[in-house]
Amino acid sequence: MSPLPRRSASGLGWAFILPSIVGFGLFIFWPLGQSVSLSLHGNDLFGRPSAYVGPLNFTEMFADPEFGQVLLVTLGFTVLSVVPAVVGALFVVLLLEARIRGVRFLRTVFALPFAFSVATASVVFAVIYNPAVGIANAALGSLGADRVDWLTDPSMALVSVAATTVWMNLGYNVLVLSAGVGSIPAEVVEAARLDGATGWKLARGVLIPLLSPQLFFLVVVSTIHALQSFGQIHILTKGGPNGQTTTLVYSIYEKAFAYGSSDFGGASARAIVLLLIVLACTAVQFGVLERRVHYR
């Protein structure tokens, strides 16, 4: 069978990628262009674009003293939800690699949070954190400790929401790392064991370096998801108390929709800043962390 002419092959290739181009154009590039346009315009009481104001929305945003707190809360939430979720999943996977009975059941249990939606998990944790009947305070009471206002105490609210996010992400992280462990050649692990590498020595010298691609992937993806988290914050704290859980995404919602607001120009300016932060974090991670990744 003779190969297709170059022109026909090129046309066939464009036909295959045309649906993706249309999808990206309609659902990514056009909304992005609209956000940029809205960020450069004012709006009327109904949120419709009005006069062109240039960088005024950005100037007002950076001049707002609360915006600095929003960025700090976003940074704190990202660190508190990404690091424990990745490190905790790594610890669980390494623990499951030990030759113990019932390991398949334990893998299923630890991967179970992946099956919960954000709304479901948030409602479950709202009950757990309930100051009167919640399991969290019941456990503290059994230990003789004082009750904690998990979602209304300014010093605990962000930690509580981050802990919920860690629980939600743990199942997915365990699945990814378990797949990575499964792809490690058995002879490599056996050779390390024959050389006397067991326990932490085996994990540090063999398993963790060979899992570096999966760990790098999880760090990048988890950071992006943390920066875009909204559902659990809205259900558990609604950005409170006193803005202690108001991340950049939630501040966009407050500007555009909450409390009858329709400041789409200011919200779009914050959305552009969020996009730049995501791009910057991803670029830094690829520039710094990827150098330590060991691709087999």
N, C-alpha and C positions, 0 to 999 in steps of 0.2 A: 504494500500500500504506500503510495507516494505521499510525502509530507505536504502539508498545506502551503501555498505561497505565502511569502512574508506578509503581504498586505492582508490576506484573509486571516492569518494567524493573529495579526495585530487587532483586527476588527473583532475576532472572537474573544480575545483577551479583554478588550474594552466592554464587550457585552457581558462578560462575567462579573466585572467589577462595577458596572453601572448601578446595580441596586445598592451596593454599599456607598457609592458616591452620593446617590440621592438621599439615602438614609442619613449620612453624616451631614449633608447640606441642610436637610429639613430639621433635624433634631439636635444638631450641635452648632454648626457654623451660623445658621440664621438666628437662633436664639442668642448666641454670643454677640452677633452684630447688633441685635436689638438691645441687649444689655448695655453695650458700649454707647449706643445712641441715647438710651434713657439716662445714662449717667451724665451726659452732657446737656441735658435739657431739664427745665423745671417742669412742674406739673400742676394741674388745677385741683380742685377739691375732690374730683372723681378719679384722680390719678392719671389723667390723660396728659401726654406731653404737651407742653406749652412753648415758651420761648427758649431759645438756645442760651445757655448760661456758661458754656465752656467748662473750665475746671472748678467752678464754684462749689459743686457738690463735694468734690474731693477736698477743697480747702476747708469747708465747714466740718467735714468728717475728721480731718486731722487736728482741727482746732477744738473739737469737742473733748473735754477732759475725761469723759467716760469711755472714749474710744481706746485709750491706753489700757484701761482696766479690762476691756473686752479682749484685747490682744493678749494680755497676761493670763486671763482665764482660759483662753483658747490654747495657749502654750501649756499651761498646767494640765488641762484636761487631756491634751494629746499625749504628754509624757506619762500621765497616770494611767492612761488606758492602753497605750501601745506597749510600753516596756513590760509591765506585768503579764500582759496577754501573750507576748512572744516568749518571754523567759519561762513563764508558767507552763505553756504548751511544750516547750523543749524539755522541761523537767518531767512532765507527765510522760512524754514519749520515751525518754531515756529510762524512766522507771518501768514502763510497760515492756521494755526490751529485756528486763530481767526475766529469767526463766521461772515464772511463778504460775500457779494454777489459776484458771479463770481469767486469763489475760484477754481473751476475746470478749468476754462480758465487760471487763473494765474498759476496753477500747470503745465499746458501744456506749457505755455510761458517760465517758468523758467527751465523746463526740456528740452526745444528745443535745447540748445547747444550740448546735447548728440548726436544729429543726425548728427552733422557736423564732417567730417574727419579732421585730423590735417592739411592736405594741404589746404582744403577749408577754414577753420577758419584762417589759417595763411595768405592766400591771401586776405581775407576780412579785416583783421587787417592791412595788408600792405597798403591797400587803406585808411583805417581810419587814419593811422599814416602819410600818405603822407603830407609832409610839405607845399605843395602848395594848394592841393584841398581836403585834408583830413577833416573828420568831427571833429576830436579832436582839431585841430588848429582853425577850424571855431567856435567851441564852446568857446574856449579861447578868440578869437577875439571879439565875441559878449559880453563877460564880461569885455572887455578892457584890457585883459592880453596879454603879448607878446607871439609870436609863439614859439613852442618848437620843436627841432629836435629830435623826439622821438626815432629814430633808429640809429642816427649818433652821438648824444651827449653821451660821455662816462658815464656821470652821470645818464642818463635816459634810455639807451638801455636795460640794464638788467631788470629794472623795467617794461619796456614796454613789453618785451618778457614774463616776469612772469605774467603780467596782461592778456596777451593773453592766457596763459596756465590756469590761474584761470577761465577765461570765458569758456574755453573748458571743464574743469573738473566740473564746477558748476552743469550742468544738471545731470550728473551721481550721484553726491553727493546728490542732492535734491531727486532723485528717491530712493536711498538707505535709506535716512533718512525718507522720506515719508512712505516707506514700514515699517520702524521701528515704526513710530508713529501709523500706522494702526494696528500693532500687539499689542499695549498696550491695555489691557482690558478697555472697556468703563466705567465699574463700578469703577475702580481705579481713573480715572480722575474725574468722577462725585462725588465720595466720597471726593476727595481733594477740589473740588469746594464747596461742602456743608460745608466743614470746613473753608471756607473763602479764599482758595488759588486761586488767579486769577493772570493773567498777568505774570510778572517776577517771582513772588513767586511760581506760579504753574510750570513754566518752570524750575526754579532752583531746586525745591524740589521734583518734580515728573517726568517731561518729560525728562530732560537731564540725570538724573541717569538711567532711563529705556532705554535711547538711547545710553548708554555707549558702548554696544557691536558693534553697527553700527558705532559709532564715532571712536572706536579703529580700526575697520576694515578699515575705510576710511583713517585714519592717516597712517597705515602701507602700504596700497596699493598706496596711493597718493605719499608717500615718494619714493617707488620703481619706480613709473612712472616718478617722477620728476628727479630722478637720471639717468633714461634711456631716457630722452627727447632729441629728435634730430630734428624732422621735422620742428617745428616752428622756431628753432634757425637757421637752414640752409636757410629757406625761407626768414626770416625777416632780419637777420643781418650777416649770414655766419661767426659767431664767432666774428665779430667786434663790435664796433670800437676798435682797439688796443687790441684785445683779451678780451674785457670787457664782452663778452657773450660766451666765449669759455669754455664750461663745459668739464668734463672729457670725456663724450661720444663724443662730437664734436672734442676733441683733438685726440681721437682714429681714427676718420674719417680722420682728417688732416694727421696723421702719415701714415695711410695705403693707402689713395686714393687721397687726395686733392693735387692740384698743381703738378701732376705727381709723387707724392711720392709713394714708395712701401716698406716702412719700416714696414713690417708685424711683425717682432720680437718686435720692440718697441711698436707698437700698441697693440700686444697681451699682453705685460707686463702691459700696462695701463688697458687693459680689465680685467686682473686678479686682479689688484688693485680695479677696480670698483666692481667686484664680492665680494671681501672681505669687501668693504665699505657697500654694500647692505646687506650682511650677518650680519655685525656688527650692523648696524642701526636697522635691524629687531630684532636681539637678545636683544638689549637695550630696544626697544619698548615693546617687550614681557616681559622683566624682570621688567620694571618700570611701564609702563602704564597699563598692563593687571591686575595688582593688584587692580586697581581702577575700573575695569569693573564689573558691576552688572549684572550677568546672572540670568534671571528669571527661 
